[in-house]
Amino acid sequence: MSTPAPEGTLTPKSTGTTADAPRTAVETRGIEPVPLAERRGRTRELFPTWVAANISVLLLTMGAGLVVTNGLNFWQVLIVALVSPVLSYGLVGLISVAGKRGGSPGMTLSRAVFGQRGNLFPGALIWVARWGWETINAVTGAYAVLTVFDICFGIRSSTALTVVTLIGFVACTFLISGLGRKVLQVCSTWSTYLFGAFSVLVLGHLLAATDWSAVFAKPAGSTAMVVAGIGTIAAGGLSWVPSAPDFTRYLPPSASGRALVGHSVGGAGIVVLPLVLMGAVMAVGTPGLSSASDPVSFLGALLPTWLAVPYLVMALVGMLLINSMSMYSAGFTAQTLGIRVPRAWAVSVNAVISLVLGYLLMNVATGFLGSFISFLTLLAVAFSAWIGVFGVDMLHRRTYDAEALMDTGRTSAYWYRAGFAWQAMTAWGVALVVGLLFTHVEWFSGPFADSWVGRDGLGWLVTILVAAGLYAALPRNRSPRPAPLAI
């Protein structure tokens, strides 16, 4: 008679993949569950991971937008900068618990929730959404390079130089993401130290150069704009939630869930808080910052050259890491959708797409910030529908069947009815539609966008609540009980 599996164990059956991946600097493992014998990671590795995921000058621009567009004062911006990472990266930490239980990427574990065929729908939507996220990051990185060229060598931007810079940035991103987890960890750790050092220098410069009487004299904005600001800043963090298990699948099942949440929130918060506040302070003296034609060049005007150049280089490294992490997860998503190539090559699909879309955004689109905020808003709704369903399922599920995850045919225990878990699909689809009804962006406005929820930018929160509530209310599928994994 078999004994019940301890929390987080996998089945002893074959996953249908090759033997353990060789221990090299290049990660060769794909979406198959990581064997327990290889899961020696530590929770503290998540701190630099989520630091690196937020080293972006876009947070400066968004902080400026809170002052100029939302009309908030310094203390209200402080509230936004404190609450946003707690909300969004609290969810990142919570969902990352599934990674240490199942040892697989998030969208692979999602097969257990939506069914082998049903998972293709949220998986495809999240994959497409990553195209936009990677495009935004690639464009920001390219702008950082162009600004350094302008400051140091007086080389003005041109279409040809834009294309070359964009190709170089995406190529570096492809290389880092293709090498895999170990390389990302090393880069994240060093970038954390460097970013911290340069941020202290920038903060010191702002303390000395800022007219603080003007900063604190700004009147307070409305509570509604504070709520909307929290949603805007939190949207970036929500985009990482489906990827959270990707970075915890090498952790042992005994890893502390509380530590996962703490390191996720702490790593993100230590970056989001100062960058958003710095952007808000800069905007008081330079209100045009929030509507600049690109999100980077303003640093060359606001900071002395000796500080602007290294800080821009640091921003470039940060954007490389953010895009590398996103493409790393996108490779898993592509494999989960059935693209049968090694993970490193699956990344190339997103790399090509981000090149094309990046060129259009840099040379065709008429406003970076407006396009970026609209994208973040839609991104938050798209990801929130999955978060609500997956989160409720994770509260009840303590184990994942490794063979069933990798078996995409009718014999899979996660085949359910014709490959679909209708409860999850219903909750996901309804929540997605409801969230869009309350959403307003530049090119789309739902019928309830003018309601209190819509004006406060809470469409993403409504989406999570509807998805979670509906899925919890519907009858649950009976999932298999895995036996202990033989080690």
C-alpha positions in Angstrom: 0.0 0.0 0.0 1.4 3.4 -0.9 1.9 6.2 1.6 0.6 9.7 1.0 3.1 12.0 -0.6 4.6 14.8 1.5 3.9 18.3 0.4 5.5 19.3 -2.9 6.5 15.8 -4.0 6.2 14.5 -7.6 5.3 11.1 -9.0 8.0 8.4 -9.4 7.0 7.8 -13.0 9.0 8.9 -16.0 8.4 12.4 -17.2 9.1 11.3 -20.8 12.3 13.4 -20.9 15.9 12.6 -20.8 18.0 12.0 -17.7 19.1 14.6 -15.4 20.5 17.7 -17.1 24.3 17.9 -17.0 25.7 20.3 -14.4 27.2 23.1 -16.6 26.9 26.8 -16.7 24.4 26.5 -19.5 20.9 25.3 -18.3 19.7 22.5 -20.6 16.6 21.5 -18.7 13.3 22.5 -20.2 9.8 22.3 -18.8 10.1 18.8 -17.2 10.0 18.8 -13.4 13.3 19.1 -11.6 14.2 15.9 -9.7 14.4 16.3 -5.9 18.1 15.4 -5.9 18.8 18.5 -8.0 16.7 20.9 -6.0 19.3 22.5 -3.8 18.5 26.2 -4.2 18.0 28.6 -1.3 15.2 31.1 -0.8 17.6 34.0 -0.4 18.4 33.7 -4.1 15.1 35.3 -4.8 16.1 38.6 -3.3 18.6 39.6 -6.0 16.4 38.0 -8.6 13.5 40.5 -7.9 16.0 43.3 -7.4 17.2 42.8 -10.9 13.7 42.5 -12.3 13.0 46.1 -11.2 16.2 47.9 -12.2 14.4 50.1 -14.7 14.5 53.8 -15.4 10.8 53.4 -16.4 10.1 53.5 -12.7 11.6 57.1 -12.7 9.2 58.1 -15.5 6.3 56.4 -13.8 7.1 58.2 -10.5 7.1 61.5 -12.4 3.7 60.6 -13.9 2.3 60.2 -10.4 3.1 63.9 -9.8 2.4 65.4 -13.2 -0.5 63.3 -14.4 -2.1 62.0 -11.2 -1.4 65.3 -9.3 0.0 63.6 -6.2 2.3 65.2 -3.6 5.4 63.6 -2.2 3.7 61.9 0.7 1.1 60.3 -1.5 3.7 59.1 -3.9 5.5 57.5 -0.9 2.3 55.6 -0.1 2.0 54.4 -3.7 5.7 53.4 -3.7 5.3 51.4 -0.4 2.0 49.7 -1.2 2.5 48.7 -4.8 5.4 46.2 -4.4 3.7 44.7 -1.3 0.6 44.0 -3.3 2.1 42.8 -6.5 5.2 41.0 -5.3 3.3 39.5 -2.4 1.3 37.7 -5.1 4.6 36.8 -6.8 5.9 35.2 -3.6 2.6 33.4 -3.0 2.4 31.9 -6.5 6.1 31.0 -6.4 5.2 28.4 -3.7 3.8 26.3 -6.5 7.3 26.1 -8.0 8.8 24.5 -5.0 5.9 22.1 -4.8 6.0 21.0 -8.4 9.5 21.7 -9.6 8.2 23.0 -12.9 7.7 26.4 -14.6 4.5 28.2 -13.9 2.8 27.7 -17.2 3.6 23.9 -17.1 2.0 23.6 -13.6 -0.9 25.5 -15.1 -1.7 22.3 -17.1 -2.9 20.8 -13.8 -5.4 23.6 -13.4 -6.8 24.2 -16.9 -6.2 20.9 -18.5 -3.8 20.0 -21.3 -5.7 21.7 -24.0 -7.4 24.4 -21.9 -4.0 25.6 -20.7 -3.2 26.6 -24.3 -5.6 29.6 -24.0 -4.2 31.4 -21.0 -0.7 30.3 -22.0 -1.0 31.8 -25.5 -2.4 35.1 -24.0 0.4 35.4 -21.5 3.0 34.5 -24.1 1.7 37.3 -26.4 1.6 39.7 -23.5 5.3 39.0 -22.9 6.0 40.2 -26.4 4.9 43.6 -25.4 6.8 43.5 -22.1 10.0 42.5 -23.9 9.5 45.1 -26.5 9.1 47.9 -23.9 12.3 46.7 -22.2 14.3 46.4 -25.4 13.3 49.9 -26.5 14.2 51.3 -23.1 17.6 49.6 -23.2 18.2 50.9 -26.8 17.4 54.4 -25.7 19.9 54.1 -22.8 22.6 53.2 -25.3 21.7 56.0 -27.7 21.7 58.5 -24.8 25.2 57.4 -23.7 26.4 57.8 -27.3 24.9 61.3 -27.4 26.4 62.4 -24.0 29.9 60.9 -24.5 30.5 61.2 -28.3 27.9 63.7 -29.5 26.4 61.0 -31.8 22.8 61.8 -32.6 20.2 59.2 -33.0 19.2 58.0 -36.5 17.0 55.3 -37.9 20.1 53.2 -38.8 21.7 53.6 -35.4 18.4 52.8 -33.7 18.1 49.5 -35.6 21.7 48.6 -34.9 21.3 49.4 -31.2 18.1 47.5 -30.9 19.6 44.4 -32.6 22.6 44.6 -30.3 20.4 44.8 -27.2 18.1 42.0 -28.2 21.1 39.8 -29.1 22.7 40.3 -25.6 19.3 39.5 -24.1 19.0 36.3 -26.1 22.5 35.2 -25.1 21.9 35.7 -21.3 18.5 34.2 -21.3 19.7 31.2 -23.4 22.4 30.4 -20.9 19.8 30.0 -18.2 19.3 30.1 -14.5 22.9 30.1 -13.1 24.0 32.9 -15.3 20.9 34.9 -14.5 21.6 34.4 -10.8 25.2 35.6 -11.0 24.3 38.7 -13.1 21.4 39.5 -10.8 23.6 39.4 -7.7 26.3 41.7 -9.1 23.8 44.1 -10.6 22.2 44.4 -7.2 25.4 45.6 -5.7 26.2 48.0 -8.5 22.7 49.4 -8.7 22.7 50.0 -5.0 26.0 51.9 -5.1 25.0 54.2 -8.0 21.5 54.8 -6.6 23.1 56.1 -3.4 25.2 58.5 -5.5 22.1 59.7 -7.4 20.1 60.1 -4.2 23.0 62.2 -2.7 23.0 64.4 -5.8 19.2 64.9 -5.6 19.4 65.7 -1.9 21.9 68.5 -2.7 20.4 69.8 -5.9 16.6 69.6 -5.3 14.5 72.6 -4.3 12.8 70.7 -1.4 10.5 73.6 -0.5 8.9 73.2 -4.0 8.7 69.4 -3.5 6.8 69.7 -0.2 4.7 72.7 -1.2 2.9 70.7 -3.9 -0.8 70.2 -2.8 -2.3 66.7 -2.3 -4.2 65.0 -5.1 -7.3 62.9 -4.8 -7.6 59.5 -3.1 -8.8 58.1 -6.4 -5.5 59.1 -8.0 -3.6 57.4 -5.2 -5.5 54.2 -5.8 -5.0 54.5 -9.6 -1.3 55.1 -9.1 -1.0 52.0 -6.9 -2.6 50.0 -9.7 -0.3 51.4 -12.4 2.9 50.7 -10.4 1.7 47.3 -9.3 0.9 46.2 -12.8 4.6 45.7 -13.6 4.9 43.3 -10.6 1.7 41.4 -11.6 3.3 40.6 -15.0 5.9 38.5 -13.1 3.3 36.4 -11.2 2.9 33.6 -13.8 6.7 33.4 -14.1 7.3 33.2 -10.3 7.4 29.3 -10.1 10.1 29.4 -12.9 12.6 30.8 -10.4 11.7 28.5 -7.5 11.5 25.2 -9.2 15.1 24.4 -8.0 14.1 24.9 -4.4 13.4 21.9 -2.1 9.8 21.3 -1.0 10.8 22.1 2.5 11.7 25.7 1.6 9.8 28.3 3.7 6.8 29.8 1.9 7.0 32.8 4.2 10.6 33.3 3.1 9.6 33.2 -0.6 7.1 36.0 0.0 9.5 38.0 2.1 12.4 37.9 -0.3 10.1 38.6 -3.3 8.6 41.7 -1.6 11.9 42.9 -0.1 13.9 42.5 -3.3 11.3 44.4 -5.4 10.5 47.0 -2.7 14.1 48.1 -2.2 14.2 49.1 -5.8 10.7 50.4 -6.5 10.5 52.7 -3.5 13.6 54.8 -4.2 13.2 54.9 -8.0 9.5 56.0 -7.8 10.3 58.7 -5.2 13.3 59.9 -7.2 11.1 60.2 -10.3 8.6 62.2 -8.4 11.2 64.6 -7.0 12.8 65.1 -10.4 9.3 65.9 -11.9 8.8 68.8 -9.6 11.6 70.7 -11.2 11.2 69.1 -14.6 7.5 68.3 -15.3 8.2 67.4 -18.9 9.9 64.2 -17.6 6.6 62.4 -17.5 5.9 63.1 -21.2 9.4 62.8 -22.6 9.6 61.4 -26.1 11.8 58.6 -24.7 12.1 57.4 -21.1 15.9 57.7 -20.7 17.4 60.8 -22.3 16.2 63.1 -19.5 18.8 61.7 -17.2 21.5 63.3 -19.3 19.9 66.7 -18.7 19.1 66.2 -15.0 22.4 64.6 -13.8 26.0 65.6 -14.2 27.9 63.7 -16.9 30.1 61.8 -14.4 27.0 60.4 -12.8 24.6 60.2 -15.7 26.8 58.0 -17.9 27.5 55.2 -15.3 23.9 55.4 -14.1 22.7 54.9 -17.7 25.1 52.0 -18.1 23.7 50.5 -14.9 20.1 51.1 -16.3 21.2 49.3 -19.5 22.4 46.3 -17.5 19.1 46.3 -15.6 17.0 46.3 -18.7 19.1 43.5 -20.1 18.4 41.4 -17.0 14.7 42.2 -17.0 14.4 41.2 -20.6 16.5 38.1 -20.1 14.3 37.0 -17.2 11.2 37.6 -19.3 12.6 35.7 -22.3 13.8 32.9 -20.0 10.2 32.4 -18.8 8.9 32.9 -22.3 11.0 30.0 -23.5 9.2 27.8 -21.1 5.8 29.1 -22.1 6.6 28.4 -25.8 7.6 24.8 -24.9 4.4 24.4 -22.9 2.4 25.6 -25.9 3.9 22.8 -28.0 6.9 24.4 -29.7 9.2 21.4 -29.7 12.7 23.0 -29.6 15.2 23.3 -26.7 14.4 26.1 -24.2 17.3 28.3 -25.4 16.0 28.2 -29.0 12.4 28.7 -27.9 13.7 32.1 -26.6 14.6 33.1 -30.2 10.9 33.4 -31.2 10.4 36.2 -28.6 13.7 37.8 -29.5 12.7 38.2 -33.2 9.2 39.5 -32.3 10.6 42.1 -29.8 13.0 43.3 -32.6 10.1 44.0 -35.0 7.8 45.6 -32.4 10.7 47.5 -30.9 11.5 49.1 -34.2 7.8 50.1 -34.7 7.6 51.6 -31.2 10.9 53.6 -31.6 10.3 54.9 -35.1 6.5 54.8 -35.7 4.6 55.2 -32.4 4.0 58.8 -31.3 4.2 58.6 -27.5 6.2 56.2 -25.4 4.7 56.8 -21.9 1.0 56.7 -23.1 1.6 53.5 -25.0 3.5 52.0 -22.0 0.8 52.8 -19.4 -1.9 51.5 -21.8 0.0 48.3 -22.2 0.6 47.9 -18.5 -3.1 48.3 -17.9 -4.1 45.6 -20.4 -1.2 43.4 -19.2 -2.5 43.5 -15.6 -6.0 42.4 -16.6 -4.7 39.6 -18.8 -2.5 38.2 -16.1 -4.9 38.7 -13.3 -7.5 36.3 -14.7 -4.9 33.5 -14.6 -3.7 34.6 -11.1 -7.2 34.3 -9.6 -7.8 30.8 -10.9 -4.3 29.4 -10.3 -4.1 31.0 -6.9 -7.3 29.4 -5.6 -6.2 26.0 -7.1 -2.9 26.3 -5.3 -4.6 26.8 -2.0 -6.1 23.3 -2.3 -3.4 21.5 -4.2 -0.2 20.3 -2.4 1.1 18.0 -5.1 1.6 17.7 -8.9 1.8 14.6 -10.9 5.0 14.8 -12.9 4.0 12.3 -15.5 0.6 13.9 -16.0 2.2 17.3 -16.5 4.3 16.0 -19.3 1.8 13.7 -20.9 -0.2 15.9 -23.3 -2.4 13.1 -24.6 -5.7 11.5 -23.5 -3.9 9.3 -21.0 -2.8 12.3 -18.9 -4.5 12.6 -15.5 -4.8 16.3 -16.3 -6.8 15.6 -19.5 -10.1 16.1 -17.6 -12.9 16.4 -20.2 -11.6 16.5 -23.8 -8.5 18.2 -22.5 -10.3 21.0 -20.7 -11.0 21.8 -17.0 -14.3 23.6 -17.7 -14.4 25.1 -14.2 -11.0 26.8 -14.6 -11.8 27.8 -18.2 -15.1 29.3 -17.3 -13.8 31.3 -14.4 -10.8 32.5 -16.5 -12.9 33.6 -19.5 -15.6 35.3 -17.5 -13.1 37.2 -15.3 -11.1 38.3 -18.4 -14.2 39.8 -20.0 -15.4 41.5 -16.8 -12.0 43.0 -16.2 -11.9 44.5 -19.7 -15.4 46.0 -19.1 -13.8 48.2 -16.4 -10.7 49.1 -18.3 -9.8 52.3 -20.1 -6.6 52.8 -22.3 -5.7 55.0 -25.2 -7.2 52.8 -27.8 -9.9 50.9 -25.9 -12.5 51.8 -23.3 -14.9 49.3 -21.7 -18.6 50.3 -21.0 -17.9 50.6 -17.2 -14.6 52.4 -17.5 -16.2 55.6 -16.1 -17.4 53.8 -13.0 -15.6 54.3 -9.6 -13.7 51.0 -10.2 -12.7 52.0 -13.8 -11.6 55.5 -12.9 -9.5 54.2 -10.0 -7.8 51.7 -12.3 -9.0 48.7 -10.4 -10.0 46.5 -13.4 -7.1 44.2 -12.6 -8.3 43.7 -9.0 -11.9 43.0 -10.1 -10.5 40.4 -12.5 -8.6 38.6 -9.8 -11.6 38.6 -7.5 -14.1 37.4 -10.1 -11.7 34.7 -11.3 -11.0 33.5 -7.8 -14.6 33.7 -6.5 -16.1 31.9 -9.5 -13.5 29.2 -9.6 -13.9 28.6 -5.8 -17.7 28.4 -6.2 -17.6 25.9 -9.0 -17.3 22.1 -8.3 -13.7 21.0 -8.4 -12.0 18.4 -10.6 -10.6 15.3 -8.9 -6.9 15.4 -9.3 -4.7 12.3 -8.9 -2.8 11.7 -5.7 0.9 11.3 -6.6 3.0 8.7 -4.9 6.4 9.6 -3.4 9.2 10.3 -5.8 11.9 7.7 -5.8 15.2 9.4 -5.3 
